[in-house]
Amino acid sequence: MSTLLLRFAAPLQAWGTESKYDIRKTDREPSKSGIVGFLAAALGRRRDESVEDLNALRVGVRVDQEGKIIQDFHMVHKDEKTSYLTRRYYLSDAIFVVGVEAQDEDIDILNELEYAVKNPVYPLFLGRRSCPPCGPIVLGIRECNLEEALDTEVWQVPEWRRKENEESPFLRKIVESKSGGVARRDLPISFSPYHREYGYRGVEEGICCPQIKETEHDPMKEL
């Protein structure tokens, strides 16, 4: 098996799976529908095109830095006389490592996705159009399964943001279950604006302790 690793980081992200009407919520980590939509945009697929091949890929997320949920207010003007207030929630200052796993015989699709994310057809955003990613996105393809890739990848939090848990940070890890798990309704069947449709998938949550990138000693750092 091989796994493509991506880094999702931005001042704001939004991963809604239960949003309705005038209140737009966000989950604490990227959803599969959000990840598949991100990859479909990079490939240049239109909203009414099939994403069945992307759904077949197994995905997982490691939470390198927990974000804070913030609320924003939007005034919507329906016409000259009618307006109403909506609430939108965002995840602020979060960092995730996203893994996309494929079988060895399907390694070509990971190479295609890696190239597409580096050279996207459509603009990329993290959940909503107002949330463009920052910093490098592609971490590379690892020749191992999803769990091992997430467990061993270097911690993506900048050195200046690391605190007393630098030696052994315990991070949340959410992976797509091979059988069973907790049901989540975030499997995209259709992104068509006329008939969006989502199915269920099983997920499992755990913790992992990633590698800490070693840096050379700088004797002048404290001066």
C-alpha positions as CSV (number, residue, x, y, z in Angstrom):
1,M,0.0,0.0,0.0
2,S,1.0,3.6,-0.5
3,T,-0.3,6.8,1.1
4,L,-0.3,10.4,-0.2
5,L,0.1,12.9,2.6
6,L,-1.2,16.4,2.5
7,R,-0.8,19.3,4.9
8,F,-4.0,21.3,5.5
9,A,-3.2,24.6,7.3
10,A,-4.8,28.1,7.0
11,P,-5.9,31.0,9.2
12,L,-9.5,29.7,8.7
13,Q,-11.0,26.4,7.7
14,A,-14.6,25.1,7.7
15,W,-15.6,21.4,7.5
16,G,-19.4,21.3,7.8
17,T,-21.2,18.0,7.7
18,E,-24.5,19.0,9.5
19,S,-25.0,22.6,8.3
20,K,-28.5,23.7,7.5
21,Y,-30.2,26.9,6.6
22,D,-28.9,30.0,8.2
23,I,-26.4,28.3,10.6
24,R,-23.3,26.9,9.0
25,K,-21.3,24.8,11.5
26,T,-17.8,23.3,11.2
27,D,-16.4,20.0,12.4
28,R,-13.1,19.8,14.4
29,E,-11.3,18.1,11.5
30,P,-11.6,17.7,7.7
31,S,-14.4,15.5,6.5
32,K,-14.1,12.9,3.7
33,S,-16.5,14.9,1.6
34,G,-14.3,18.0,2.0
35,I,-11.1,16.0,1.2
36,V,-12.7,14.4,-1.9
37,G,-14.0,17.9,-3.0
38,F,-10.5,19.3,-2.6
39,L,-9.0,16.6,-4.7
40,A,-11.8,16.8,-7.3
41,A,-11.1,20.6,-7.7
42,A,-7.4,19.9,-8.1
43,L,-8.2,17.4,-10.9
44,G,-10.6,19.8,-12.6
45,R,-13.7,17.9,-12.2
46,R,-17.1,19.6,-12.4
47,R,-19.6,19.4,-9.7
48,D,-21.8,17.0,-11.7
49,E,-19.0,14.6,-12.5
50,S,-18.6,11.3,-10.7
51,V,-16.2,11.0,-7.7
52,E,-16.7,7.3,-7.3
53,D,-13.0,6.6,-7.8
54,L,-12.0,9.1,-5.2
55,N,-14.5,7.7,-2.7
56,A,-12.8,4.3,-3.1
57,L,-9.6,5.7,-1.6
58,R,-9.2,5.3,2.2
59,V,-8.6,8.6,4.0
60,G,-7.4,9.6,7.5
61,V,-6.6,12.8,9.4
62,R,-4.1,13.6,12.1
63,V,-4.8,16.7,14.1
64,D,-1.3,18.3,14.5
65,Q,-2.8,21.5,16.0
66,E,-6.3,21.8,17.4
67,G,-8.0,24.9,16.1
68,K,-10.4,27.2,17.9
69,I,-14.0,27.5,16.7
70,I,-15.0,31.1,16.0
71,Q,-18.3,32.6,14.8
72,D,-18.9,35.1,12.1
73,F,-22.1,37.0,11.2
74,H,-23.3,37.6,7.6
75,M,-26.1,39.9,6.6
76,V,-27.9,38.5,3.6
77,H,-30.0,40.9,1.5
78,K,-32.7,39.0,-0.3
79,D,-34.1,42.1,-1.9
80,E,-34.3,45.8,-1.3
81,K,-36.7,45.4,1.6
82,T,-35.8,42.0,3.0
83,S,-32.5,41.0,4.8
84,Y,-31.6,38.5,7.5
85,L,-28.7,37.6,9.7
86,T,-26.8,34.3,9.2
87,R,-24.1,32.7,11.4
88,R,-21.1,30.9,10.1
89,Y,-18.6,29.0,12.2
90,Y,-14.9,28.5,11.3
91,L,-12.0,26.6,12.6
92,S,-9.2,29.0,13.3
93,D,-5.4,28.3,13.3
94,A,-5.6,24.5,12.8
95,I,-3.1,22.2,11.2
96,F,-3.9,18.7,9.8
97,V,-2.0,15.9,8.1
98,V,-4.4,14.2,5.7
99,G,-3.6,10.8,4.3
100,V,-5.0,9.2,1.2
101,E,-4.3,5.5,0.9
102,A,-4.4,3.3,-2.3
103,Q,-3.5,-0.2,-3.1
104,D,-0.2,-0.9,-4.9
105,E,-2.0,-1.5,-8.1
106,D,-3.7,1.9,-7.8
107,I,-0.5,3.9,-7.2
108,D,-1.0,5.8,-10.4
109,I,-3.9,7.7,-9.0
110,L,-1.8,8.9,-6.1
111,N,0.8,10.2,-8.5
112,E,-2.0,11.9,-10.5
113,L,-3.4,13.5,-7.3
114,E,0.0,14.6,-6.2
115,Y,0.6,16.4,-9.5
116,A,-2.9,17.8,-9.5
117,V,-2.6,19.4,-6.0
118,K,0.7,21.0,-7.1
119,N,-0.9,22.2,-10.3
120,P,-4.6,22.5,-9.6
121,V,-7.1,23.2,-12.4
122,Y,-9.5,25.0,-10.0
123,P,-8.6,27.1,-7.0
124,L,-8.2,25.1,-3.8
125,F,-9.8,25.9,-0.5
126,L,-10.3,24.2,2.8
127,G,-14.0,23.7,3.1
128,R,-15.2,27.1,1.9
129,R,-14.1,29.5,-0.8
130,S,-13.0,32.0,1.8
131,C,-10.5,29.6,3.3
132,P,-7.5,29.2,0.9
133,P,-4.6,26.9,2.2
134,C,-1.3,28.4,3.2
135,G,2.2,26.9,3.1
136,P,3.2,23.8,1.3
137,I,0.3,21.3,0.8
138,V,2.0,18.2,-0.6
139,L,4.1,16.3,1.9
140,G,4.7,13.4,-0.5
141,I,3.8,9.7,-1.1
142,R,4.8,7.2,1.6
143,E,5.2,3.5,0.8
144,C,3.2,2.3,3.7
145,N,-0.4,2.1,4.8
146,L,-2.5,4.9,6.1
147,E,-2.0,4.3,9.8
148,E,1.8,4.0,9.6
149,A,2.0,7.1,7.4
150,L,0.1,9.2,9.9
151,D,1.9,7.7,12.9
152,T,5.4,8.4,11.6
153,E,5.1,11.7,9.7
154,V,7.0,14.6,11.3
155,W,4.9,16.9,13.5
156,Q,3.8,19.8,11.3
157,V,3.5,22.5,14.0
158,P,6.2,25.2,13.6
159,E,9.0,25.0,16.1
160,W,8.2,28.4,17.6
161,R,4.6,27.2,18.4
162,R,5.7,24.0,20.3
163,K,5.3,24.1,24.0
164,E,6.1,21.8,27.0
165,N,4.7,18.7,25.2
166,E,7.4,19.0,22.4
167,E,9.1,15.7,23.4
168,S,6.0,13.6,23.2
169,P,2.9,15.2,21.7
170,F,-0.2,13.0,21.6
171,L,-2.3,13.8,18.6
172,R,-5.8,12.8,17.6
173,K,-6.0,10.5,14.6
174,I,-9.3,9.8,12.7
175,V,-9.1,7.0,10.1
176,E,-11.6,5.4,7.8
177,S,-12.5,2.0,9.2
178,K,-12.1,-1.1,7.0
179,S,-15.1,-2.6,8.8
180,G,-17.5,-1.1,11.3
181,G,-16.5,2.0,13.2
182,V,-18.7,5.0,14.1
183,A,-21.0,6.0,11.2
184,R,-20.6,9.5,9.7
185,R,-22.7,10.9,6.9
186,D,-19.9,12.6,4.9
187,L,-19.4,10.2,2.0
188,P,-20.1,12.4,-1.1
189,I,-22.2,10.7,-3.7
190,S,-22.9,13.9,-5.7
191,F,-21.7,17.5,-5.5
192,S,-24.3,18.7,-8.0
193,P,-25.7,22.0,-6.8
194,Y,-29.2,20.8,-7.9
195,H,-29.0,17.5,-5.9
196,R,-26.3,17.1,-3.4
197,E,-26.2,13.6,-1.9
198,Y,-24.1,12.0,0.9
199,G,-23.8,8.5,2.2
200,Y,-22.4,7.0,5.4
201,R,-18.9,5.6,6.2
202,G,-17.3,4.2,9.3
203,V,-14.5,5.9,11.2
204,E,-12.2,5.1,14.1
205,E,-10.5,7.6,16.4
206,G,-7.3,7.1,18.3
207,I,-4.1,8.8,19.3
208,C,-0.5,8.8,18.0
209,C,2.9,10.3,18.8
210,P,4.6,11.7,15.7
211,Q,8.2,12.2,15.0
212,I,9.8,15.5,16.1
213,K,12.0,17.0,13.5
214,E,15.6,17.3,14.8
215,T,17.2,20.7,14.4
216,E,20.8,21.6,14.6
217,H,22.0,23.3,17.8
218,D,22.4,27.1,17.4
219,P,24.7,28.5,20.2
220,M,23.7,32.0,19.3
221,K,19.9,31.4,19.6
222,E,19.7,32.7,23.2
223,L,21.7,35.9,22.5
